[in-house]
């Protein structure tokens, strides 16, 4: 497989020198930790930075799409792009992300997001190339104003892609140009560093859940995320070497044996440890959201070793997962940080561990534990000018944490909700409330 197209940023090919599954086999989601070797590159990073991973589409799906477009004999032909002379678009231009002289296979592997959920405009364009009258009418319904709920239910919510649609609408035969016109650019995927380079010189660790799309009526075969599926396949030989679960399996020194990945750095201007070592800080990171905080704590451990007489600010981590014994990520590392005093307080919760009838209701989510620590939080954030960092899922968790902070201010400061919202907004403005969140 050829290498990815060049971008504005400098891209480095680096070897994956270690891999570890950090969830148990029966966990709801499978999380992997990967180690990259940066020692032959000029890349440097701070805990809190992230980086972009350039990934290809699944070769299997590319082959299926080429077959479905009836272009199998032409998959290694070069694709010549030019604008239609009679185009009505005002700012029509050729996509810069498709290199000249790309083969059809290269274009579908590295340039177009073939997994993108087709927009209504794309469905509208497909109508013209559909011969069966029932299918034609169904496509028209889906892209109509009245068909919005239908479009969401049938196309958007199950995350169908163009290949799924072409399976359902078997009489539709679009030309390649329609895909190039309507499919977006295949974007790199961003991951947070889960290590500190002062703790692991020349190495970068990162963590991800393998994204799973279960099968549904329109998609008979289950799928994995574009990047996470590709990465898990790439490192499966390394994972099989590992005899001891819970230990990073590293391969020998011969770098030619390692799978390589293409990355570019993506420094974060704000999501970093406080410059002043005496400032206390709070970290909120359920699930894989804990990743950057492992880097924070590794870094802090080194700082403490270098400044044995200094009085460091206290550190709090709020972590949550489904089951204590299945997906408590970095459990041993966190215990180590607690024991040596790098981490002052660790508050954990498990949302799906069943409670005995005699037990009182335990906190289920990170925001429940935040509320239980309301006094300490207000002291740290308002009296001691500390910081709070939130990392993880934007849609639910980050919103719930924000609500919890507002409630805490209402309760602890005896103010109304509007005033509390202003206080929380003020923390954001002062860069004391920082988020690294994803959709």
ZANU-309006 format. One record per residue (C-alpha): residue number from 0; x, y, z. Coordinates in nm, 3 decimals. Layout:
BEGIN
seq east north up
NUM X Y Z;
...
% end
This chain:
BEGIN
seq east north up
0 0.000 0.000 0.000;
1 0.142 0.337 -0.095;
2 0.207 0.602 0.164;
3 -0.050 0.871 0.246;
4 -0.070 1.195 0.045;
5 0.151 1.479 0.163;
6 -0.008 1.753 0.374;
7 0.089 2.102 0.486;
8 0.217 1.959 0.816;
9 0.534 1.753 0.836;
10 0.442 1.387 0.851;
11 0.673 1.132 1.010;
12 0.666 0.757 0.967;
13 0.730 0.603 1.308;
14 0.741 0.241 1.427;
15 0.487 0.098 1.671;
16 0.720 -0.071 1.922;
17 0.468 -0.194 2.178;
18 0.101 -0.274 2.224;
19 -0.119 -0.384 2.510;
20 -0.487 -0.456 2.559;
21 -0.572 -0.267 2.878;
22 -0.928 -0.397 2.923;
23 -1.030 -0.751 3.015;
24 -1.158 -0.984 2.743;
25 -1.518 -0.953 2.865;
26 -1.527 -0.571 2.886;
27 -1.797 -0.388 2.687;
28 -1.531 -0.200 2.487;
29 -1.178 -0.308 2.400;
30 -0.910 -0.048 2.480;
31 -0.554 -0.071 2.346;
32 -0.240 0.114 2.451;
33 0.019 0.163 2.175;
34 0.378 0.280 2.206;
35 0.539 0.478 1.922;
36 0.914 0.531 1.894;
37 0.988 0.898 1.818;
38 1.364 0.876 1.878;
39 1.450 0.912 1.506;
40 1.223 1.219 1.461;
41 1.242 1.581 1.582;
42 0.891 1.549 1.734;
43 0.870 1.668 2.092;
44 0.553 1.687 2.299;
45 0.427 1.791 2.640;
46 0.170 1.597 2.845;
47 -0.167 1.726 2.724;
48 -0.060 1.752 2.359;
49 -0.222 1.537 2.097;
50 -0.111 1.420 1.753;
51 -0.276 1.331 1.423;
52 -0.268 0.977 1.290;
53 -0.303 0.942 0.914;
54 -0.500 0.626 0.840;
55 -0.625 0.448 0.526;
56 -0.973 0.317 0.455;
57 -1.024 -0.057 0.495;
58 -0.872 -0.232 0.191;
59 -1.162 -0.477 0.198;
60 -1.421 -0.197 0.176;
61 -1.221 -0.022 -0.099;
62 -1.221 -0.346 -0.303;
63 -1.597 -0.392 -0.247;
64 -1.667 -0.034 -0.354;
65 -1.455 -0.073 -0.670;
66 -1.646 -0.393 -0.756;
67 -1.981 -0.226 -0.693;
68 -1.884 0.068 -0.918;
69 -1.789 -0.194 -1.182;
70 -1.437 -0.057 -1.207;
71 -1.242 -0.368 -1.101;
72 -1.033 -0.383 -1.421;
73 -0.942 -0.017 -1.379;
74 -0.844 -0.004 -1.011;
75 -0.475 0.056 -1.090;
76 -0.543 0.312 -1.365;
77 -0.457 0.676 -1.295;
78 -0.755 0.903 -1.238;
79 -0.742 1.232 -1.430;
80 -0.948 1.509 -1.271;
81 -1.072 1.822 -1.445;
82 -1.355 2.069 -1.386;
83 -1.666 2.045 -1.601;
84 -1.649 2.339 -1.843;
85 -2.019 2.413 -1.789;
86 -2.012 2.393 -1.408;
87 -2.266 2.614 -1.230;
88 -2.066 2.623 -0.906;
89 -1.922 2.968 -0.835;
90 -1.601 2.857 -0.664;
91 -1.549 2.520 -0.829;
92 -1.199 2.382 -0.784;
93 -1.026 2.045 -0.797;
94 -0.982 1.884 -0.454;
95 -0.628 1.965 -0.337;
96 -0.619 1.648 -0.125;
97 -0.614 1.420 -0.431;
98 -0.257 1.404 -0.566;
99 -0.210 1.412 -0.944;
100 -0.176 1.070 -1.108;
101 -0.348 0.888 -0.820;
102 -0.473 0.545 -0.909;
103 -0.838 0.468 -0.842;
104 -0.739 0.235 -0.557;
105 -0.511 0.500 -0.400;
106 -0.781 0.767 -0.427;
107 -1.038 0.550 -0.246;
108 -0.783 0.427 0.012;
109 -0.617 0.752 0.118;
110 -0.813 1.052 -0.011;
111 -1.190 1.011 0.032;
112 -1.385 0.942 0.351;
113 -1.578 0.647 0.204;
114 -1.734 0.586 0.547;
115 -1.890 0.934 0.557;
116 -2.267 0.929 0.611;
117 -2.408 1.041 0.273;
118 -2.570 1.385 0.295;
119 -2.910 1.457 0.141;
120 -2.749 1.636 -0.155;
121 -2.562 1.315 -0.234;
122 -2.886 1.112 -0.219;
123 -3.048 1.367 -0.449;
124 -2.762 1.324 -0.697;
125 -2.798 0.943 -0.684;
126 -3.163 0.958 -0.795;
127 -3.052 1.033 -1.151;
128 -2.847 0.712 -1.169;
129 -3.114 0.480 -1.025;
130 -3.323 0.281 -1.273;
131 -3.575 0.100 -1.048;
132 -3.879 0.327 -0.998;
133 -3.946 0.214 -0.636;
134 -3.584 0.272 -0.536;
135 -3.588 0.608 -0.715;
136 -3.895 0.716 -0.522;
137 -3.747 0.597 -0.191;
138 -3.430 0.801 -0.249;
139 -3.643 1.107 -0.330;
140 -3.839 1.060 -0.006;
141 -3.518 1.033 0.198;
142 -3.373 1.358 0.066;
143 -3.700 1.556 0.082;
144 -3.778 1.816 0.351;
145 -4.061 1.597 0.484;
146 -3.830 1.294 0.495;
147 -3.590 1.432 0.759;
148 -3.696 1.196 1.040;
149 -3.684 0.908 0.792;
150 -3.336 1.011 0.672;
151 -3.213 1.025 1.033;
152 -3.359 0.687 1.121;
153 -3.253 0.510 0.804;
154 -2.922 0.676 0.711;
155 -2.774 0.900 0.981;
156 -2.843 0.713 1.307;
157 -2.712 0.374 1.188;
158 -2.410 0.555 1.027;
159 -2.462 0.409 0.680;
160 -2.198 0.482 0.417;
161 -2.210 0.497 0.039;
162 -2.134 0.124 0.010;
163 -2.430 0.037 0.235;
164 -2.660 0.261 0.030;
165 -2.547 0.104 -0.296;
166 -2.621 -0.239 -0.147;
167 -2.975 -0.132 -0.054;
168 -3.039 0.053 -0.382;
169 -2.912 -0.216 -0.614;
170 -3.028 -0.043 -0.936;
171 -2.819 0.267 -0.858;
172 -2.500 0.295 -1.066;
173 -2.329 0.628 -0.995;
174 -2.018 0.737 -1.184;
175 -1.691 0.781 -0.991;
176 -1.705 1.161 -1.036;
177 -2.016 1.172 -0.817;
178 -1.826 1.014 -0.527;
179 -1.532 1.253 -0.573;
180 -1.773 1.546 -0.576;
181 -1.977 1.442 -0.269;
182 -1.748 1.248 -0.036;
183 -1.537 1.459 0.203;
184 -1.161 1.435 0.246;
185 -1.039 1.143 0.458;
186 -0.934 1.324 0.777;
187 -0.652 1.222 1.009;
188 -0.763 1.103 1.354;
189 -0.646 1.284 1.664;
190 -0.521 1.112 1.984;
191 -0.396 1.251 2.316;
192 -0.050 1.157 2.439;
193 -0.081 0.922 2.739;
194 0.279 0.960 2.851;
195 0.544 1.214 2.948;
196 0.866 1.220 2.747;
197 1.064 1.285 3.066;
198 0.927 0.953 3.196;
199 0.951 0.762 2.864;
200 1.227 0.937 2.662;
201 1.184 0.901 2.286;
202 0.850 0.722 2.325;
203 0.488 0.827 2.295;
204 0.199 0.624 2.436;
205 -0.164 0.665 2.334;
206 -0.487 0.485 2.414;
207 -0.807 0.420 2.219;
208 -1.122 0.212 2.228;
209 -1.179 -0.002 1.919;
210 -1.495 0.158 1.778;
211 -1.758 -0.103 1.688;
212 -2.056 -0.054 1.454;
213 -2.286 -0.354 1.510;
214 -2.472 -0.499 1.214;
215 -2.822 -0.371 1.134;
216 -3.074 -0.445 0.861;
217 -2.904 -0.212 0.610;
218 -2.552 -0.319 0.715;
219 -2.545 -0.698 0.746;
220 -2.176 -0.709 0.846;
221 -2.053 -0.538 1.165;
222 -1.770 -0.288 1.121;
223 -1.494 -0.123 1.318;
224 -1.390 0.242 1.320;
225 -1.174 0.343 1.021;
226 -0.862 0.423 1.226;
227 -0.915 0.208 1.537;
228 -1.004 -0.096 1.324;
229 -0.694 -0.046 1.108;
230 -0.466 0.005 1.410;
231 -0.596 -0.301 1.595;
232 -0.534 -0.514 1.285;
233 -0.188 -0.361 1.238;
234 -0.074 -0.444 1.595;
235 -0.248 -0.783 1.635;
236 0.085 -0.968 1.576;
237 0.247 -0.766 1.860;
238 -0.048 -0.828 2.092;
239 -0.016 -1.203 2.033;
240 0.347 -1.195 2.154;
241 0.231 -1.074 2.493;
242 0.222 -1.357 2.746;
243 0.119 -1.146 3.043;
244 -0.203 -0.951 3.010;
245 -0.169 -0.606 3.161;
246 0.193 -0.568 3.045;
247 0.305 -0.371 2.740;
248 0.444 -0.625 2.496;
249 0.746 -0.474 2.329;
250 0.912 -0.630 2.028;
251 1.292 -0.667 2.002;
252 1.527 -0.397 1.878;
253 1.501 -0.471 1.504;
254 1.295 -0.176 1.383;
255 1.245 -0.324 1.037;
256 0.999 -0.572 1.189;
257 0.770 -0.308 1.339;
258 0.455 -0.187 1.169;
259 0.492 0.183 1.088;
260 0.233 0.460 1.112;
261 0.231 0.816 0.977;
262 0.178 1.092 1.231;
263 0.212 1.468 1.261;
264 0.227 1.659 1.587;
265 -0.060 1.876 1.702;
266 0.058 2.077 2.003;
267 -0.215 2.197 2.236;
268 -0.170 2.557 2.340;
269 -0.357 2.533 2.671;
270 -0.421 2.179 2.796;
271 -0.098 2.162 2.998;
272 0.008 2.131 3.361;
273 0.010 2.459 3.558;
274 0.342 2.636 3.515;
275 0.351 2.704 3.890;
276 0.415 2.371 4.067;
277 0.234 2.482 4.384;
278 -0.101 2.527 4.203;
279 -0.349 2.247 4.291;
280 -0.538 2.083 4.004;
281 -0.832 1.853 3.943;
282 -0.846 1.601 3.656;
283 -1.173 1.454 3.531;
284 -1.124 1.168 3.284;
285 -1.359 0.869 3.267;
286 -1.276 0.582 3.030;
287 -1.001 0.662 2.779;
288 -1.036 1.026 2.889;
289 -0.785 0.937 3.161;
290 -0.507 0.911 2.896;
291 -0.357 1.263 2.911;
292 -0.368 1.255 3.292;
293 -0.136 0.954 3.298;
294 0.109 1.181 3.113;
295 0.041 1.461 3.365;
296 0.109 1.230 3.661;
297 0.424 1.077 3.510;
298 0.552 1.429 3.455;
299 0.461 1.536 3.808;
300 0.636 1.230 3.953;
301 0.958 1.334 3.774;
302 0.916 1.696 3.895;
303 0.879 1.570 4.253;
304 1.194 1.361 4.223;
305 1.384 1.665 4.093;
306 1.248 1.900 4.365;
307 1.232 1.687 4.680;
308 1.191 1.983 4.921;
309 0.928 2.173 4.724;
310 0.568 2.193 4.846;
311 0.360 2.080 4.544;
312 -0.009 2.164 4.495;
313 -0.253 1.879 4.561;
314 -0.374 1.665 4.269;
315 -0.718 1.507 4.230;
316 -0.831 1.255 3.970;
317 -1.195 1.164 3.906;
318 -1.211 0.844 3.704;
319 -1.510 0.631 3.606;
320 -1.570 0.319 3.400;
321 -1.834 0.047 3.368;
322 -1.687 -0.235 3.576;
323 -1.412 -0.228 3.838;
324 -1.266 -0.558 3.721;
325 -1.306 -0.520 3.345;
326 -1.222 -0.169 3.227;
327 -1.049 0.015 3.514;
328 -0.774 0.155 3.289;
329 -0.426 0.214 3.439;
330 -0.538 0.073 3.773;
331 -0.185 -0.028 3.881;
332 -0.026 0.295 3.761;
333 -0.282 0.502 3.953;
334 -0.222 0.298 4.267;
335 0.152 0.365 4.223;
336 0.093 0.743 4.192;
337 -0.125 0.738 4.504;
338 0.128 0.542 4.706;
339 0.419 0.772 4.624;
340 0.212 1.089 4.679;
341 0.214 1.212 4.316;
342 -0.167 1.180 4.322;
343 -0.327 1.317 4.638;
344 -0.686 1.198 4.584;
345 -0.832 0.934 4.352;
346 -1.212 0.921 4.325;
347 -1.344 0.628 4.120;
348 -1.692 0.508 4.027;
349 -1.827 0.213 3.829;
350 -2.152 0.271 3.644;
351 -2.252 -0.091 3.583;
352 -2.132 -0.286 3.886;
353 -2.447 -0.416 4.051;
354 -2.507 -0.292 4.405;
355 -2.617 -0.519 4.685;
356 -2.954 -0.420 4.830;
357 -2.791 -0.331 5.163;
358 -2.539 -0.095 5.006;
359 -2.622 0.270 4.987;
360 -2.635 0.413 4.634;
361 -2.275 0.458 4.527;
362 -2.170 0.733 4.289;
363 -2.226 0.608 3.936;
364 -2.056 0.872 3.721;
365 -1.768 1.120 3.763;
366 -2.013 1.409 3.809;
367 -2.168 1.228 4.111;
368 -1.827 1.216 4.276;
369 -1.764 1.583 4.189;
370 -2.083 1.675 4.376;
371 -1.971 1.472 4.678;
372 -1.645 1.671 4.684;
373 -1.817 2.008 4.635;
374 -1.640 2.182 4.927;
375 -1.292 2.081 4.818;
376 -1.365 2.175 4.457;
377 -1.480 2.527 4.546;
378 -1.182 2.572 4.778;
379 -0.935 2.463 4.506;
380 -1.095 2.653 4.218;
381 -1.195 2.977 4.391;
382 -0.979 3.021 4.703;
383 -0.657 2.860 4.580;
384 -0.685 2.955 4.210;
385 -0.643 2.593 4.104;
386 -0.728 2.437 3.767;
387 -0.975 2.176 3.649;
388 -0.911 1.963 3.338;
389 -1.184 1.758 3.170;
390 -1.108 1.498 2.903;
391 -1.338 1.256 2.719;
392 -1.676 1.242 2.551;
393 -1.820 1.585 2.468;
394 -2.181 1.487 2.411;
395 -2.272 1.351 2.754;
396 -1.990 1.353 3.006;
397 -1.846 1.701 2.946;
398 -2.195 1.853 2.949;
399 -2.284 1.670 3.273;
400 -1.958 1.778 3.439;
401 -2.028 2.139 3.343;
402 -2.379 2.113 3.494;
403 -2.233 1.961 3.811;
404 -1.986 2.250 3.846;
405 -2.270 2.502 3.815;
406 -2.476 2.312 4.078;
407 -2.175 2.303 4.311;
408 -2.132 2.680 4.285;
409 -2.505 2.734 4.354;
410 -2.491 2.513 4.663;
411 -2.154 2.613 4.808;
412 -2.169 2.989 4.739;
413 -2.545 3.024 4.797;
414 -2.593 3.207 4.465;
415 -2.855 3.173 4.191;
416 -2.795 2.966 3.877;
417 -2.712 3.262 3.652;
418 -2.442 3.383 3.891;
419 -2.305 3.029 3.917;
420 -2.292 3.003 3.537;
421 -2.097 3.328 3.525;
422 -1.848 3.199 3.783;
423 -1.791 2.880 3.580;
424 -1.758 3.087 3.258;
425 -1.504 3.304 3.443;
426 -1.295 2.995 3.519;
427 -1.293 2.915 3.147;
428 -1.189 3.270 3.058;
429 -0.901 3.254 3.307;
430 -0.793 2.921 3.150;
431 -0.851 2.747 3.484;
432 -1.122 2.522 3.337;
433 -0.980 2.339 3.038;
434 -1.130 2.073 2.814;
435 -0.991 1.818 2.573;
436 -1.314 1.662 2.444;
437 -1.432 1.475 2.138;
438 -1.768 1.401 1.977;
% end
